[in-house]
């Protein structure tokens, strides 16, 4: 190919366009590498997941607790770790029915062990199998420990009931971030923001109009998922519907503010897409969408609990599944309001119209 040919010059121009934008280089090559390294460390060979189990505190728990602690002390690296929590019967069963633990083990004084779990929840079946294997091994298998399965099938206590509020929160996060952030960057690329700012229109009116449209779209999103849960899967709605809407609106405001902040300076769709994924990925993994966030180490809990998606999903589950009231969820609503206020305030200070 001749160096003076149009094809070669066009080829060079595309290369120059790419490497002259460092953000593109990072999100095309750097971010996937960082993500691969992170996931590789999390799921590398020899590392197994932690199995979460709640023990009912009673007179018969000592032998079970001893066997499980002995397993933890002597287990090899290729076997799952145990996260044990001992609680009174009512608290343990409440944690099970609200999705905070997949398995509750209850031991009688005579040696019989009951496993309380939802058979439709994969991690619960895994936990039940592991605990039973440990206890039978501890008993020598020649004189097996008698067991009984108590299956959780009550509406509001199933895995699908736990999942629907998580999906509502996930949908709210995606709509707020992409519906505000990606739209603004597209406007900036098309030079529409420059046109808008040249008009007599107050800038705050433009941004408030985007926010109002997002909140308008939020209601159908929430309605569809709530109807799906209540009608198709018979999920109970034990709390106030008005409170559910209020929590979801606060969550939408928080994520819209974060979306506005992300789009404040982004100049390309590659940059804003990468930033969106960078913000959303930790919340996808940590905020308890598909499994309880309590399974992560205690050292990580302050960070996890500070995430807006964690607070949104937790508050929705408490209202929908437990019938919590305004006073019960006001800490979560306060955290969401702080995310909304701080992200909007910072975004408006650094927002670039060109």
TAFEN-V97307 format. One record per pair of residues at least 4 apart in sequence whose ideal C-beta (glycine too) atoms are under 7 Angstrom apart, sorted by sequence separation. I is the first residue (numbers start at 0). J is the second residue. If there is no record, write none. Layout:
BEGIN
I/J
I/J
END
This chain:
BEGIN
0/4
5/9
6/10
7/11
8/12
9/13
10/14
11/15
12/16
13/17
14/18
15/19
21/25
22/26
23/27
24/28
25/29
26/30
28/32
29/33
30/34
31/35
32/36
33/37
34/38
35/39
36/40
37/41
38/42
39/43
42/46
56/60
60/64
61/65
62/66
63/67
64/68
65/69
66/70
67/71
68/72
69/73
70/74
74/78
86/90
87/91
88/92
89/93
90/94
91/95
92/96
93/97
107/111
116/120
121/125
122/126
123/127
124/128
125/129
126/130
127/131
128/132
129/133
130/134
131/135
132/136
133/137
134/138
136/140
138/142
156/160
158/162
159/163
162/166
163/167
164/168
165/169
166/170
167/171
168/172
169/173
170/174
171/175
172/176
173/177
174/178
175/179
176/180
177/181
178/182
179/183
180/184
181/185
182/186
183/187
184/188
185/189
190/194
191/195
192/196
193/197
200/204
202/206
203/207
204/208
205/209
206/210
207/211
208/212
209/213
210/214
211/215
212/216
213/217
216/220
217/221
218/222
219/223
220/224
221/225
222/226
223/227
224/228
225/229
226/230
227/231
228/232
229/233
236/240
238/242
239/243
240/244
241/245
242/246
243/247
244/248
245/249
246/250
247/251
248/252
249/253
250/254
251/255
252/256
253/257
254/258
255/259
256/260
257/261
258/262
259/263
261/265
266/270
268/272
269/273
270/274
271/275
272/276
273/277
274/278
275/279
276/280
279/283
280/284
281/285
282/286
287/291
290/294
295/299
299/303
300/304
301/305
307/311
308/312
309/313
310/314
311/315
312/316
313/317
314/318
315/319
316/320
317/321
323/327
325/329
328/332
329/333
330/334
331/335
332/336
333/337
334/338
335/339
336/340
337/341
338/342
339/343
340/344
341/345
342/346
343/347
344/348
345/349
346/350
2/7
24/29
25/30
55/60
86/91
94/99
95/100
135/140
138/143
151/156
152/157
155/160
186/191
187/192
195/200
200/205
229/234
238/243
265/270
283/288
287/292
295/300
304/309
318/323
323/328
0/6
1/7
17/23
18/24
54/60
94/100
106/112
117/123
118/124
138/144
151/157
154/160
186/192
196/202
228/234
265/271
286/292
303/309
317/323
0/7
116/123
229/236
285/292
86/94
95/103
104/112
105/113
135/143
295/303
54/63
71/80
135/144
262/271
265/274
54/64
71/81
104/114
105/115
134/144
195/205
261/271
285/295
317/327
318/328
70/81
92/103
116/127
292/303
317/328
91/103
102/114
103/115
114/127
261/274
67/81
102/116
261/275
314/328
101/116
131/146
67/83
84/100
261/278
286/303
292/309
314/331
285/303
313/331
314/332
101/120
95/115
286/306
101/122
102/123
257/278
285/306
310/331
101/123
112/134
286/308
287/309
92/115
221/244
286/309
102/126
282/306
288/312
310/334
311/335
60/85
101/126
102/127
287/312
310/335
104/130
221/247
282/308
286/312
182/209
102/130
307/335
50/79
52/81
54/83
56/85
47/77
49/79
56/86
179/209
217/247
45/76
47/78
48/79
49/80
50/81
51/82
52/83
53/84
54/85
56/87
217/248
307/338
45/77
47/79
50/82
112/144
114/146
118/150
47/80
49/82
53/86
55/88
110/144
111/145
112/146
113/147
114/148
115/149
117/151
179/213
214/248
217/251
110/145
114/149
116/151
178/213
55/91
111/147
113/149
115/151
214/251
53/91
119/157
120/158
175/213
178/216
213/251
117/156
119/158
174/213
117/157
53/94
63/104
117/158
53/95
174/216
213/255
63/106
174/217
62/106
210/255
60/106
171/217
174/220
53/100
59/106
55/103
59/107
51/100
53/102
55/104
59/108
63/112
51/101
52/102
53/103
54/104
55/105
58/108
79/129
170/220
52/104
206/259
254/307
167/221
170/224
253/307
96/151
95/151
167/224
250/307
166/224
96/155
96/156
163/224
250/311
70/133
98/161
163/228
246/311
67/133
66/133
66/134
246/314
246/315
63/134
66/137
163/234
243/315
246/318
159/232
52/126
160/234
50/125
51/126
159/234
243/318
50/126
171/247
175/251
179/255
242/318
243/319
174/251
52/130
176/254
180/258
184/262
50/129
154/233
171/250
175/254
179/258
180/259
183/262
187/266
188/267
239/318
154/234
155/235
167/247
171/251
175/255
179/259
238/318
154/235
176/257
180/261
184/265
238/319
155/237
168/250
172/254
176/258
180/262
237/319
246/328
253/335
256/338
260/342
171/254
175/258
179/262
236/319
237/320
242/325
249/332
256/339
259/342
263/346
184/268
237/321
238/322
259/343
237/322
238/323
250/335
253/338
257/342
260/345
264/349
246/332
249/335
253/339
256/342
260/346
263/349
184/271
249/336
252/339
256/343
259/346
263/350
264/351
263/351
253/342
181/271
249/339
256/346
180/271
180/275
177/275
176/275
176/278
176/279
172/279
172/282
169/288
168/288
165/287
165/288
165/289
162/289
172/308
168/308
171/311
168/311
168/312
165/312
168/315
164/312
167/315
164/315
164/316
164/319
196/352
193/352
160/320
192/352
193/353
192/353
155/320
122/290
100/291
99/291
98/291
99/293
82/294
98/316
97/316
97/320
97/321
26/269
30/273
51/294
23/267
26/270
22/267
49/294
23/269
20/267
22/269
26/273
30/277
22/270
END
